[in-house]
Amino acid sequence: MAYITLDKNHFFHNLDIITKLTKTKDKTALVLKDNAYGHGLLQIAGMAKEYGLTKAVVRTDEEAKQIEDFFEYILVLADFAQESNEKIRYTINDLQAINKFAKNTKVELKVDTGMCRNGIVMSELEEAFVLCAKQGLKLEAVFTHHSSADEENEYFDLQNKNFQQVKKEARALAKKYAFDSLRFHSCNSAALFRTNGFDEDMARVGIAAYGCLELPNALHVKGLHVKGLHVNELVNELAPVLSVHAKKISSRKLQKGDCVGYGAAFETECTCDVSNYDFGYGDGFLRSCSHNYVTPEGIKIAGRISMDNASFLTCKEELLIFNDAREAARYAGTISYEMLTSLKAYLPRKVVS
C-alpha cells in the first residue's frame, strides 16, 4: 500500500520559526482539523506534545476527544459540546447557536470582521454578551478569522482595524456583564507571518507548521519585515513535513505506439518501461494531475490517474509521488491544502527523523 512519511525534524524546525514569532510555545495553537491537514491527527498531536505545545484547534467535538490527552486547551471551531470537558472550548458562530450550549460550557465568540462567513456581525457584539450571560456560558475569548492574509489587497488591514474596535468594545462588555478577562486571537498562519510585534493571546497556526505556507511576492516588494527578514524570506525557511510514497504493482516494457490506461489516453513515443503504482484518486491523488504530472525525481506520469493506481515511466520498486504539496498542487491547478486534505486517513503514516 502507498504510505506517507512525516519528517519530525522539519516539523520541529517549522515550530521553532513560528514560536519565535509568537514569542512563546504557550501562544502557539496548532490547527489539527481535517486529520491535521491530511498529516494524521494522532501522529501530529504526538509530535506537538513532544515539542511542548499545549494548545490545539480542531473542527469537531470528536476530533477534540481524540486528542484531549495531548493538550491542555482545545478549541472546537464548528461543533457543539456533547458533554462538559474542562479542556475543550466551543466556538459561537451565530447568535442563534448560543442557546444550544449547556450552562457552564466554555465558549469563545467568533466575530465577522469582514470575511462575511461564520461569526456574529460586529453590531451584534453586545447582544451576544447578553445571551451568553443569560445562558450561563463561560465566555473566555473573542476572535476573528482573516479572509485575505495570504492575498495582496486591502482586506487584511481592514479586518485588523475592525478587530481592534471589537477588542475595545469587548473589554468594556466583559466588565459590564461580569465575564473574566477575555483573551483575543486573530492570526492564522499567513497573518502571523505578516504581523510585526505579535501581541495577541495566541495564534492559530496550521499550514505554516506543515511547511506549505505561501505568500504573494508583492509583500516582498513592499519590503515588509518580520524579525529582520523580508516576510517571504522567512516563509521560505519553512520545510514541508509530509511526503507520499507509492509501491509498484506491476511493470512492463512497451513498444512505440502502445497505449496506457483508461481511454488509451497515453501513447508511447518509443520503447520504454511503464509501471503501475498503488496510489490513485481513491487514495487522494487528484485526477487533475493526470497526463502532465512529474515526480520530484523527474519521473513522468503515463496517462490518466485511476481510482486505485497510477502509471509512470519507470520500473522503480517505490516511487516518491510528492514531498512538497505546493509543487504537486500546481500540476492540479489547486492549492496545497486540497492536496493534503485529500489524502485518505487509511494510508499508513510513519514519523521519520
N, C-alpha and C positions, 0 to 999 in steps of 0.2 A: 504493500500500500504506500502511496505517496505520504510524505511526512513533512513536518515543519520543525525547524530549529530556531531557538531563541537565544540570542547572544547576550549573556548576563553582563559581560564586560561593557558592551555597547549600552545596555540599559542603564547600568550604574553611571557610565560616562555622561549620558544624557541627563540623568538626575542630578549629577554634580553641576552641570551647566544651569539647570533650572533652579536649583536651590541657591545658587549664587544670586540669581535674580530675585527670588522670594526672600532671601536673606536667612532663611531657616527651613529645615525639613518640616517643622510643625505647620508652616503656612503653605505647604505643597500638598494639594489634594489630587490624587491620581484618579483620572477618569477610567473606569473599568467597564463601562456599559458595552453591550453587544459583544460579549465574550472578550472583553479587553481589546476592542478593535480587531477581533479575529485572532489575537495572540494566545488566548487561553486564559480564562478568568482566574482559575486557581493557580496556574503557573506564574502569572504576573503578580497576583496577590502575594504569593510566597516570596518572590524576589523583592517586592516592595517592602514587605515586613523585614526581610533580611537587611535591606538598605537602611531602614529606620523610619520609613514613612508611617504616619499614624492616621491619615485621613484618606477616604476614598469616595468616589461619586459613581453611582450606578443608575440604571434606568428603572428597575423593578424591585419590588419587595423580595421576590425570590432570589435575585442576584445578591441583594443585601444579606439575606440569611445565609447564603453560601460562604460569604467572606467575613462574617461577623467576628470570627476568632482571629482574624489577621489585623484588624484595625480598631481604634478607639472611637472613631467618628465615621459615620457613613451617611451620605446624602442621597436620597432616592428622588430622582427627577420627575417621574411620571407614573406614580402608583399610589395606592392607599395602604395604610397600616392594617395588617391582619390581626396583630396583637401588639401590646406595648413592648417596647425594647429601648433600653437606655442609650444604646449606641446609635440608633437609627433616627434620622430626621427625614421629614417628608416635605416635598415642595407643594406650596399652594400656587396653582397655575391659573386660578379663576375664582372670582368671588363666590360663585355657586358651589364650588368644591369645599368651602370651609366647613359647612355643616356635615360633611361626610367623614370628618375626622373625629375620633372619640376624644373626650375630655382628657387633658394632660398629655396629649400627643405632642411630641417635639416637632415643630414645623419651621420652615423658612419661606418667606414670602418673595415670590418672583415678581418683578416689576418690568413691564414692557417699556423700555426707553427709546424704542424706535424700530425694533425688528418686526413688530406687528404680527406676532405669533403667540406663544404662550406668555402668561403673566398678566396681572391686573394692569390696567392703564394708570398713568400717574395720577389722574384726578380721582381715582378710587382709593387712594392710599389710606385716608382716614377711615373710610367705610370698612376697609379690610381690617384695620386695627380694632375697630368697634366689634366686628363679627368674631374676630379671634378671641377677644376678651369675653364676649358673651358665650362662646362655645367652650371656654376654659382651656384653650390651647396654650402651649408653651412656645411662644414666638421667640426664636433665638436669633434670626438673621434676616436680612433683606439683601436680595441680589438681582442681577440682571445678566443678560447674555448679548454679546455683540453679533451683529449681522455681517459686519464688513471689516473685521480686524485684519483679515488677510487680503483685503482689497484696497486699492488706492482711490478712495472717494471721501466725501465729506461726512459720511455716517458715523465713522469711528469717533471723530471729535465731537459730533453732535450727541451721540449716546453718552460719552464721558461727561459732557456738560449736563445732560439731563440727569445722570445718576448722581452727580454732585448735589443737585437740587433735591433729589429723592433722599439722599443721606441726611441732609439738613432737616427736612420735614419729618423723616422717620425718627430721628433722635428726639425731637420735640414730642412726637406722638407716643413714643415709648414711655416718656415721663408722665404724660397725660393719662395713659391707660395702664400704668403700673406694670410695664414689662421691664425685665432686667436689661442691662446694657446690651444693645444689639451688635452683632457682627455684620460686616459688609464684604461682599465679594462680587467682582465683575469680570475678572480676567480669565479668558480661555488661553490656549497656547499662544496664538498669534498676538493677542492683546498684551500678554506678559512680555513678549519679546519686543514689543513696540513701546513699552512703558518705562520711562526713566524714573528712577526713585520709587519703585513699587512700595505702597504703604497701606494696602488693604489687609484684611484679616486672613485671607487665603486666596490662592489662585487655583482654578480647576484646570489641570493640565492633562491633555490626552495625547494628541498626535505628536507633540514635541517629545514626550517621553519615549515614544516608539520610534523616533528618529526620522519622521517623514513630514515635518513641517515645511511649508513653502510660503514665501512672501514675495510680493512683486518687486521687480528690480527698481521701480520708481522710488521705493523707500530708501534704497541705497543712494540713488541720485540726489535725493533731498538731504542726504547727509545725516540721517537720524542715527544717533549713537546711543548704545546701551553698554555700560561697563567699559567705556573707552573703545568699543569696536563698532563699526558700521553694523546695523542690525542684520543685514544679510550675511555678513561675515560670521556673526555669532550663530545664526541659523545653520550655516554651512559646517559648523563644528559638530552638529548632531549626527549620530550614526544609526542607520536602520537596524532594528533589533531582529526582525523576522526574515527567514529565508524558507523557500518552498523547494522541496526535492521530490523527484518522481523516479520510480523504478521501472526498468524495462519489462514489458510483457512479451514482446516478440520482435524479431529483426529479420529483414530480407534484403537481398540485392535486387534492385530494379533496373530495367533497361530503359534507354531513352524512349519516351513516349508512353510509358506506363503511367497510370493514374492512381491517385491515393485518396481513400476516404469517400465520405458521402458526396454525391453529386459529381464524382470524378473531378473535383474542383482543382486538384493539383496535378500537373503533368510534368514528369521528369524531363529535364533538358539533356541528360547524359546518364550513363551507368552510375548508380550511386547506392549507398546503404541508406535504408529507411527503417526506423524502429518506432514501435508504439509504446507509449508510457502511460502509467496508471493515474493520470490526473486530467480530468475533463471538466466540462461546465457543471456537471453534477457535484463536483468537489469544490467548485469556486473559481475555476479558470474561465474567465469571462469569454463568451463565444465571440465577442467583438475583437478579440485578439487573433482570430483566425487569419490565415494567409500571410500576414506580414510580421508575425512575432519573431523576435530574435532573442535568445537567452543571453545572460551576462557573459557567457563564454563564446558568444558569436555563432551559436548553432541555430539554424533557421527551422521554423515550423513548416510542415508539409500539409497544406490544405486546411480543412475545417477542423475545429475542436469538436470532439464528440462528447456525449454525456459522461462517459467514464474514462476516456483516454484521449490522447493527442499524439500525433506522429511528428517526428523530427528527423532531419537529415544527419543521422549519426547512428552509431551502434554502441554507444556507451551504456554500461550497466545501470548507472544512475545519472540523472540529469538535474542540474540546478535550474529550476524554472525561473525564479527571480530571487534577488536578495535586496532589492530596493523597490518598494511598492510604487514609489513616484515614477520610476523609469518604466515599470510594467504598465502603469496606468496610462501612459502616453500612447502606447500601442492600442489601448482600448478606447481612447478618447474620453477618459473619465478622470477621476481623482483617486489618490491613494486610499482614502477612506473606503471607497467602494471595493477596491481590490482586496483590502484587508478583511473587511467585514463579510465579504462573500465566501471566505474560506470556511468550510464546514467544521463544526465542532468535533466531529468524529475523527478528523485527521490527527494522528499522533503528534504530540508536541514535545520536543526534547529541549531542555535547557543545556546550553553548552557555554564554556568559558575558556 
